[in-house]
Amino acid sequence: MTRSLWWIAAAALVALPFVYREAYPLHILVLILIWSFAYTSWSIMGCFGLVSFGHGGFLGIGAYVTALLWNYLHLTPWLGIPLSMLAAAVVSLRITGHYIALLTLALSAIGLQIVTATRDITGGSLGYTPERYHGGSSIYALQFLDKTTWYLIALGIWAAGLLIRYAIDRSMVRYALEAIAEDEDAASAAGVHVTVEKLKITVLSAMMTAFAGAIYCQYQLFISPDTVSGIGVSLQMVFAAVVGGLNVPLGPTVGAAVTILLTETLRISFGTAAIGWDNIVYGVLLVSFIIFLPQGLLGSLLPRFIAAGARPA
């Protein structure tokens, strides 16, 4: 029965853009799906106690490397995106030791400074726009005008993120990382190569985040340090993963829905007067969730619904 419900839900998600074709709601759904993948990439580290404040840097690498290769070398994103993921992987290899949180925090700050300082190349704080393909929509340029096309692409990416999370949860890597999270010395004594296992999940998470940044760039065709780089974006990832439920596969999706809807509500309600408010609200809500709902929305509420449904009538 449960498997049948999953298939019905999947069919409904695929059919949605063909039944409901309003542009703005589809745009919001595409953003939620793309950011869900990005937040999932953070959560596969965070759920093992590896707290990163540098994923905004990886997101920026994916977005800017892909866009710069397209604008300056006319290299198709089909090659630019893998190269950006490789660049993120190389950078992530330097994140080792006991101070991952501090190292990644520095990465976010450095990435933001590089983008701002090289404004003649990256556009700096004014943002950067990949050149539009002359035909409007192009598979070669990975640019599409139709929201339905982008929704289906984003839906596939979101599903791929869930499958990666599912595979990790059922792999030996999970047990190694759980042992490391409990006691690094004991795990090492038991034969777990602590540094290698940490690097495995860090590199995978960094590459997934870079991929999300590149896809976001291709969809929006505009990027800036405020949207795909820096500490603010990194903290947004932490907020979304914690609020949705760090240890629940669909937690990042719930977190993405909360962050995107919150940002859009503030933008529509207050316009430019609300710039920066989202980060303040994120901070207040993050502290509140850590105190009152440490397992996140799904992590705290789902067991209660399951227990309620299991009670005899």
C-alpha positions as CSV (number, residue, x, y, z in Angstrom):
1,M,0.0,0.0,0.0
2,T,2.8,2.4,0.9
3,R,4.6,1.7,-2.4
4,S,1.4,2.4,-4.3
5,L,1.0,5.7,-2.5
6,W,4.6,6.6,-3.5
7,W,3.9,5.8,-7.1
8,I,0.7,7.9,-7.1
9,A,2.5,10.8,-5.5
10,A,5.3,10.6,-8.1
11,A,2.7,10.5,-11.0
12,A,0.9,13.5,-9.5
13,L,4.2,15.5,-9.3
14,V,5.1,14.7,-12.9
15,A,1.6,15.5,-14.2
16,L,1.3,18.8,-12.2
17,P,2.7,21.2,-14.8
18,F,0.5,19.8,-17.5
19,V,-2.6,20.3,-15.4
20,Y,-1.7,23.6,-13.7
21,R,0.3,25.9,-15.9
22,E,0.3,29.2,-14.0
23,A,3.8,30.6,-14.4
24,Y,4.5,32.1,-11.0
25,P,3.5,29.1,-8.9
26,L,5.5,26.9,-11.2
27,H,8.5,29.3,-10.7
28,I,8.2,28.9,-6.9
29,L,8.0,25.1,-7.2
30,V,11.1,25.1,-9.4
31,L,13.0,27.2,-6.8
32,I,11.8,24.9,-4.0
33,L,13.0,21.8,-5.8
34,I,16.4,23.2,-6.7
35,W,17.0,24.5,-3.2
36,S,15.8,21.2,-1.8
37,F,18.6,19.5,-3.6
38,A,21.1,22.1,-2.3
39,Y,19.8,21.7,1.3
40,T,19.9,17.9,0.9
41,S,23.6,18.2,-0.1
42,W,24.3,20.0,3.2
43,S,22.2,17.6,5.3
44,I,24.2,14.5,4.2
45,M,27.1,16.1,6.2
46,G,25.1,17.7,8.9
47,C,23.2,14.6,10.0
48,F,26.6,13.1,10.9
49,G,27.6,16.1,13.0
50,L,29.8,17.6,10.3
51,V,28.6,21.2,10.5
52,S,29.6,23.3,7.5
53,F,29.3,27.0,7.2
54,G,30.9,27.0,3.8
55,H,28.4,25.5,1.4
56,G,27.6,29.0,0.1
57,G,31.2,28.9,-1.3
58,F,30.5,25.6,-3.1
59,L,27.2,26.9,-4.4
60,G,29.1,30.0,-5.8
61,I,31.8,27.8,-7.4
62,G,29.1,25.9,-9.3
63,A,27.3,29.0,-10.4
64,Y,30.2,31.3,-11.3
65,V,32.5,28.7,-12.9
66,T,29.7,27.5,-15.2
67,A,28.6,31.0,-16.1
68,L,32.2,32.3,-16.7
69,L,33.1,29.3,-18.9
70,W,30.0,29.9,-21.0
71,N,30.5,33.6,-21.4
72,Y,34.2,33.7,-22.0
73,L,34.9,30.3,-23.6
74,H,31.5,29.5,-25.0
75,L,31.8,26.1,-23.2
76,T,28.5,24.4,-23.0
77,P,27.1,23.9,-19.4
78,W,27.1,20.2,-20.1
79,L,30.9,20.5,-19.7
80,G,31.0,23.5,-17.5
81,I,28.9,22.0,-14.8
82,P,31.1,18.9,-14.4
83,L,34.2,21.2,-14.3
84,S,32.6,23.4,-11.6
85,M,31.8,20.2,-9.6
86,L,35.4,19.1,-10.0
87,A,36.6,22.6,-8.8
88,A,34.4,22.3,-5.7
89,A,35.7,18.8,-5.0
90,V,39.3,20.1,-5.2
91,V,38.5,22.9,-2.8
92,S,36.7,20.5,-0.4
93,L,39.8,18.3,-0.1
94,R,41.4,21.1,1.9
95,I,38.6,20.9,4.5
96,T,40.0,18.4,7.0
97,G,40.8,18.2,10.7
98,H,38.9,19.1,13.9
99,Y,37.9,22.6,12.8
100,I,35.6,21.9,9.9
101,A,33.1,24.6,10.9
102,L,35.7,27.3,11.1
103,L,37.4,26.2,7.9
104,T,34.1,26.3,6.0
105,L,33.2,29.6,7.5
106,A,36.5,31.0,6.2
107,L,35.7,29.5,2.8
108,S,32.4,31.4,2.6
109,A,34.1,34.6,3.5
110,I,36.9,34.1,1.0
111,G,34.5,33.1,-1.8
112,L,32.5,36.3,-1.2
113,Q,35.6,38.5,-1.2
114,I,36.9,36.9,-4.4
115,V,33.7,37.5,-6.3
116,T,33.5,41.1,-5.0
117,A,37.1,41.9,-5.7
118,T,37.1,40.5,-9.3
119,R,34.1,42.6,-10.3
120,D,35.5,43.3,-13.7
121,I,35.1,39.6,-14.4
122,T,32.3,38.4,-12.1
123,G,30.2,41.6,-11.9
124,G,31.0,41.9,-8.2
125,S,28.1,42.9,-6.0
126,L,26.0,44.0,-9.0
127,G,25.6,40.4,-10.1
128,Y,26.5,38.4,-13.3
129,T,24.3,37.3,-16.2
130,P,25.1,34.3,-18.5
131,E,24.7,35.2,-22.1
132,R,21.3,34.2,-23.5
133,Y,21.4,31.7,-26.3
134,H,20.3,33.4,-29.5
135,G,17.5,30.9,-30.1
136,G,15.9,31.5,-26.7
137,S,15.7,27.8,-25.7
138,S,18.6,25.4,-26.3
139,I,19.6,22.0,-25.0
140,Y,23.2,22.9,-25.8
141,A,23.1,26.0,-23.7
142,L,20.9,24.4,-21.1
143,Q,18.5,27.4,-21.3
144,F,14.7,27.0,-21.6
145,L,12.0,29.6,-21.7
146,D,9.2,27.1,-20.7
147,K,8.5,26.7,-17.0
148,T,7.2,23.2,-17.5
149,T,10.6,22.1,-18.9
150,W,12.4,23.6,-15.9
151,Y,9.9,22.1,-13.5
152,L,10.5,18.6,-14.8
153,I,14.3,19.1,-14.8
154,A,14.2,20.4,-11.2
155,L,11.9,17.5,-10.2
156,G,14.4,15.0,-11.6
157,I,17.2,16.7,-9.7
158,W,15.2,16.7,-6.5
159,A,14.4,13.0,-6.8
160,A,18.1,12.3,-7.5
161,G,19.0,14.0,-4.3
162,L,16.6,11.9,-2.3
163,L,18.0,8.7,-3.9
164,I,21.6,9.8,-3.0
165,R,20.5,10.4,0.6
166,Y,18.7,7.0,0.6
167,A,21.8,5.3,-0.7
168,I,24.0,6.9,2.0
169,D,21.6,5.9,4.7
170,R,21.9,2.3,3.6
171,S,25.6,2.2,3.0
172,M,28.6,1.2,5.2
173,V,29.7,4.9,5.0
174,R,26.8,5.7,7.3
175,Y,27.9,3.4,10.0
176,A,31.5,4.7,9.8
177,L,30.4,8.3,10.1
178,E,28.0,7.5,12.9
179,A,30.9,5.9,14.8
180,I,33.1,8.9,14.1
181,A,30.3,11.3,15.3
182,E,30.0,9.3,18.6
183,D,33.7,9.0,19.3
184,E,36.5,9.6,16.8
185,D,39.2,7.9,18.9
186,A,37.1,4.8,19.4
187,A,36.2,4.7,15.7
188,S,39.8,5.0,14.7
189,A,40.8,2.3,17.2
190,A,38.1,0.1,15.6
191,G,39.7,0.4,12.2
192,V,37.7,3.3,10.7
193,H,39.9,5.7,8.7
194,V,38.5,8.9,10.1
195,T,40.0,11.4,7.7
196,V,39.1,9.4,4.6
197,E,35.5,8.8,5.6
198,K,35.0,12.5,6.4
199,L,36.5,13.5,3.1
200,K,34.3,11.1,1.2
201,I,31.1,12.7,2.5
202,T,32.5,16.3,2.3
203,V,33.6,15.9,-1.4
204,L,30.2,14.4,-2.3
205,S,28.3,17.1,-0.5
206,A,30.5,19.8,-2.1
207,M,30.0,18.5,-5.6
208,M,26.2,18.2,-5.1
209,T,26.1,21.8,-3.9
210,A,28.1,23.1,-6.8
211,F,25.7,21.2,-9.1
212,A,22.8,22.9,-7.4
213,G,24.5,26.3,-7.9
214,A,25.1,25.7,-11.6
215,I,21.5,24.6,-12.2
216,Y,20.2,27.6,-10.2
217,C,22.3,29.9,-12.5
218,Q,21.0,28.3,-15.6
219,Y,17.4,28.7,-14.5
220,Q,17.6,32.2,-13.2
221,L,20.2,33.4,-15.7
222,F,21.4,35.8,-13.1
223,I,23.6,35.3,-10.0
224,S,25.0,37.5,-7.3
225,P,27.0,37.1,-4.1
226,D,23.9,37.5,-2.1
227,T,22.1,34.6,-3.8
228,V,24.8,32.0,-4.5
229,S,27.7,32.8,-2.3
230,G,28.8,34.0,1.1
231,I,28.0,33.3,4.7
232,G,24.4,34.4,4.4
233,V,23.7,31.6,1.9
234,S,25.5,29.1,4.0
235,L,23.5,30.0,7.1
236,Q,20.3,29.7,5.0
237,M,21.3,26.1,4.2
238,V,21.8,25.4,7.9
239,F,18.5,27.0,8.8
240,A,16.5,25.1,6.2
241,A,18.0,21.7,7.0
242,V,17.5,22.2,10.8
243,V,13.9,23.5,10.4
244,G,12.8,20.8,8.1
245,G,14.4,18.0,10.0
246,L,18.1,17.1,9.7
247,N,17.7,13.3,10.1
248,V,14.6,13.0,7.9
249,P,15.2,12.6,4.1
250,L,12.3,15.0,3.2
251,G,13.4,17.5,5.9
252,P,15.4,19.7,3.5
253,T,12.4,19.8,1.1
254,V,10.2,21.2,3.9
255,G,13.0,23.6,4.8
256,A,13.2,24.8,1.2
257,A,9.5,25.4,1.1
258,V,9.7,27.4,4.4
259,T,12.6,29.5,3.2
260,I,11.4,30.2,-0.3
261,L,7.8,31.0,0.8
262,L,9.2,33.2,3.6
263,T,11.5,35.1,1.2
264,E,8.7,35.6,-1.4
265,T,6.2,36.7,1.2
266,L,8.6,39.3,2.6
267,R,9.5,40.5,-1.0
268,I,5.8,40.8,-2.1
269,S,4.6,42.4,1.2
270,F,7.4,44.9,1.8
271,G,9.4,45.1,-1.4
272,T,12.9,46.6,-1.1
273,A,12.2,47.6,2.5
274,A,12.5,43.9,3.4
275,I,16.0,43.4,2.1
276,G,18.0,41.6,4.7
277,W,14.9,40.8,6.8
278,D,14.9,37.1,5.7
279,N,18.3,36.6,7.4
280,I,17.1,38.1,10.6
281,V,14.0,36.0,10.6
282,Y,16.1,32.9,9.7
283,G,18.3,33.6,12.8
284,V,15.3,34.0,15.2
285,L,13.5,30.9,13.8
286,L,16.7,28.8,13.9
287,V,17.3,29.6,17.6
288,S,13.6,28.9,18.3
289,F,13.7,25.5,16.5
290,I,16.9,24.5,18.3
291,I,15.3,25.2,21.6
292,F,11.7,24.0,21.0
293,L,11.8,21.6,18.0
294,P,15.4,20.3,17.8
295,Q,14.4,17.5,15.5
296,G,12.8,19.9,13.0
297,L,9.3,20.0,11.7
298,L,9.2,16.5,10.2
299,G,11.5,15.0,12.8
300,S,9.3,16.2,15.6
301,L,5.8,16.0,14.2
302,L,6.0,12.9,12.0
303,P,6.5,10.4,14.9
304,R,3.4,11.9,16.5
305,F,1.2,11.4,13.4
306,I,2.5,7.9,13.1
307,A,1.8,7.2,16.7
308,A,-1.7,8.7,16.5
309,G,-2.5,6.6,13.4
310,A,-1.3,3.5,15.1
311,R,-3.6,3.9,18.1
312,P,-6.7,1.6,18.0
313,A,-10.0,3.4,17.3
